[in-house]
């Protein structure tokens, strides 16, 4: 039976982290001299939707106390450009704070990647950050968030940040969920902790923060994700990615087969991104058929950016969609409609360009 701990987090984040590790039986994972990689969710899109810096610092200090010989923090953010990544890290103060405790931050995009080819459920070629493969122990530290494509985005999906930039969008094109499971077959994470000091509902970057004040931790990433998902009202088997990872033998996804220790598991229903779409845009008609997750996510980003300036009321996306005459057509899958429809090119299209098209030509 997999073991997962829920631990309340107060003013002393380091103490809470250590207790979460003890409760989850993680105190014997790191051996003296081990090289430890801490992998947060630092996406370069929104600090509010990121693993808290205090949690990452606590993970580093705990690993050192366990005897780690080297501790580094590494991330491969969303593909938003180096200028935006640097600005995000500066605003967070991450690199400086880590340096003060003697920990290096590594941007995976700047380092080497080991290539893998022709593996099940994955693109023809992918590259994994050498830092993620060279460590003895990977401490996987995502934030608890809902997600438009995956229902929740937690430990299993967080390893997607170890890919080359070009591979991330390719995952969406070929089928995100199966590809993430394939990635997890290649890359273990020996310690997993979900930062739920504040969780996010309604979206994975522009949602609302909900103070839960807990850490969820375990050696089994799938079980840890199952408990984290249950906290936001998604029970066993309701999150396809977690179920698929469990059925692939990567861990336990059935709540009845997971021992939860520490604080009680008290589910509450979080607002899903789809709920927010319906509530926020009741006048919007979305003609979607066969769209990949990347295109759907880009539409959500575009709608958020356009805000109240939107003038378009019908959008179409997906290779099997049949756009209405007045529809804004999104993505290269519908390029046959470009001569007759307003459209945004790209595979996937860029959220900012979708926003401009939703606003119209007057802006």
N, C-alpha and C positions, 0 to 999 in steps of 0.2 A: 504493500500500500504506500503510495506517495505521500510525503509529508510537506505541508505548506503552513507557514506561520503568518498570522496577522498581528501586527504590533503597533500600538498607539505611538505617535510621534509628538513629543512636546517641545520644549525649548532646547533640550539637549539632543540634537539630531544624531550625534555620534553615538550616544548611549542607546538610542532607539535602534540604530543600525546594528550595533553589536548584539543587542537582545534579539533582534529579528534573525540574525545569523545563528545565534545559539539555539533558538527555538526551532529553526529549520534544519538543524544538524549540519551546518556548513562550516563548523569550526575546525574540522580536520581535512578540509579540501586543499588548502595551501600548505605546501611543504617549505622548509627553510631554503631560501635562495631562489624560489620560483619567480619566473617572470609573469607578471599579472597585467592584463589589459582590462581596463574599465571602459565599457561601451555604453554611453548614455544615449538618449534620444535628443541630440542637439541638431535640429533640422534646418537651421538658418532661415526659417520662415517666420516664427513667432516665439519670443522668449516665454510668453505665457503658456505655450503648448510644448514646452521643453522640460526635460528632467531638471530639477532644481540643482543649482550649483552646490548648495549646502549638502545635498544628498551625495553628489559625486565626490565632494571633498571627504565626506564621512566614509565612503567606500574606499578611497585611497588610504586614509589613515588606518582604517580597520585592516586592510590588506598588509600594510607595513607592520602593524602590531602582530599579525599572524606569522611574520617572518619572511615576507616576500623580499626577494633580492632587488627587484626592479618593478616599479609600478608606473604605467603610462595610461593616459586617457586618449582614446582614439575615436574618430568619427568621420564618416563620409556623408555630408549633408545632402539635402535635396539639391538638384541641379539648378541653382539660381545665379551662378556667376561668382567669381572670386571676390569682387568688390562687396557684394551683399553678404557673403560669408564672413569676410573680415569685419564688416560693420556690426554684424550680429554678435560675433565673439567679443568685440570691443565693448559693446553695450552691456553684455553679460558680465564682463570682467573675468572671463574664464581663464585665459592664458596666464594672466598676472596672478590670480588667486592660486592656481595650481603651482606656479613657479615658487610661490612663497612657502609651499610645503615640500618642495623638491620633486615635483611631478611634472613630467613633460607632456604637453598636448601635441598629438600627432594628427594632422589632417591626412586622411587616407588617400585623398586625391593626389597628394604630392609624393606619395611613396610607390613602391613596387607592388605589383599584383601577380598572383600565381594564376595561370590560365587552366581552365578545365573545358573539355570539349565533348560534345555528343553524349551528354548525360540525360537520364529520363527527366521529363517535365521542365527542363531548363532550355534557354536559348542555345543555339549551336556552339557558342563560345561565351564563357563568362570569366571575369577576373576577380579573385578575392584578395583583399588587402593582405600583404605578407605579415603585417603586424598581428592580424587576427589569427593567422595560422602558426606564427612563431611563439605565441605565448603559451605558458603552461596552464594558466587558468584564465578564463574569460568571465568577468563579472558583468552580467547583462542587466542594465539599469534603465528601463524605459519609464515613461510617465503613463499613468492610467488615463486613456482617452478613448472615446468612441471614434469610429472611422467610417467614411462613406462607402468604402469598398469591402472592408474586412469586419465590420461591426465593432470590433475593438482592435486597437493597435498596441500590442504589448511585447512580451519577450520574444516570441517566435518571429514576429514581423520586424522587430528591432534589428535583427542581424542583417537585414537588407542594406543597412548603412555600410556594410563591409564590401559591397560591390563596387566595381568601376562605375563612374558616372553614366556611361553609355548603356550599361546593363540594366539600370534601374527602370528606365522607360520600356526597355524590351520586355521586362517581366510583365508589365501591364499589357503589352500587345499580345503576348502568347497565352496569357491567363495567369493573373497575379497569384491566386491562392495556391495552385499546384506548384508554381515556380518557387514560392516562398518555402513550401514544404521541401522541395528538392534542394534548396539552399541549406536548409537546416539538417539535411542528411549529411552534408559536407562539413558543417561547422558546428562544433559543440559549444555550449555555454555551461560551464560547470556550476556557476552560482548565478541565481536569478533573483532580482528584487525589483518590484514595481513600486515606483514613487507615486503614492496616492495621498501625499500631504494635501495637495490640491489636485483634483481630477478635472477632466474637461468633458462637458456634454454638448451636444448640438453640432459638433464638428471637431476635427483633430488639430486645427490651428486657430480658427476664428470662433471657437465655441465659448461657452460660459464656464468659468472656473467654479468648482464645487468643493468646499473644504471637507475632506474625509479624514484627514489627520492620521493616516496609517501607512505602514509599509506592508507589502505582501511578498513573501520570500520563500524560495525553495530550490532544491537542487534539480528538480524536474521542471523544465521550462513550460511544458504543456500543462501540467497540473497547476503551476503558478498562474498561468494565463487563465485557466478555467476558474480559479478562485477569484482572480481579479475581475473577470467578466461577470461572475455571479454578484459581485459587489454592486455592479451597475445594472442589475436586473436581467442579465442574460444567462439563463440556466444551462445545465449540461447539455451539450449537443446543439445549442442554438446558434453558436458561432461557427460557421463552416470551416474556417481556417484551423481553429483549435481541434475540431473533430477530425479533420483530414490529417493533421499532424499526429493525433493520437492513433488513428487507424494505420498510419505509416510506421508505427512502432517507436515514435520519438518521445512518448511519454503518456501519462494518464489524463484523459479528458473528462472522465465520468466523475462527477462530484461525489457520488456514493462510494467511490473507490479511493477517495483522497481524505487523509486525516488532516483536519484543520485545527491548529493549536494557537494559543494566545487569545486575542480578542475574539468575540463572537462574529460570525459571518452574518451581517445584517444587510441584505440586499435592498437597494432602492432603484427605482426605474429612472435611468438617465434618458434625456432627450436624444433621439437618433438624428443624424444629419438629414435623413429623409423626412422626419417629422418637421424639422425646421424649414425645409424646402416648401412643404405644403402650407405651413403656417405663414411663412414670410412672403411667399409669392402666389397667393391664391388666384391671381389673374394670369399666371404663366402656364402655357400649354407646352409640355415637353414630349416630343415625338421621338421616342427612343426605341430602337430595335437593333440588337447585335452590337451595341457599343461596348468598347473595352473599358476597364476601370479607370484608365488614365484620362480618357475623354470625359467621362462622367465627373471625375474629380476636378478637371479643368473647368467644366461648366460651373461647378459649385464655387470655385475660386473666382471666376469671372462675375458671377452674380453678386458675391459679397463685395467685390471691388466696385462694381457699377452702382450698387446701393439704390438710392431713391432716384437716380438720374436715368434709370432704365426706361427706354421707349419701346423695346421689342417685347411682344407678348407670346411669340411662338418660336421655339427652337427645335431643330431636328439633329439627331446624331445617331451614329451606328450604321453599319454597312447594309442593314436590311430596312432602314427607315424609309418612309415615303413622305417626303416633306410637303406640307401645305404650301400654297402659292406664296403666302406671306411669311414663311418660316425663315429664320436665320439658320443657315446650314453650317454645321461644325465638323471640321476634320477632313482628312484626305479620302476617307472611305466614301464620301458623298461628292467626290469631285465631278461626277457627271452632271450634278445640279448647279455647279458654279456658274455656268453661262447665264442661268435664269434666276438665280437666287443670291441675295446677300450672303456672304460666307466668310469663314475664318479658316485659313489653311493650316496644316500641320498635323503631325501624327506623334503625339497628340497636339492639338492647338494650344497656344499659350494663354493662360488665364487672363493676363493683362490685355491681350488682343481681343479676347472674347468680351471683356468688359467694355472696351471701346466700341465694339460692334453693337453691343446691347444698348449702349447710350445713344448711338446714332451719329450722324455726320455733323450735327450742329455743335458738338463739343470740341 
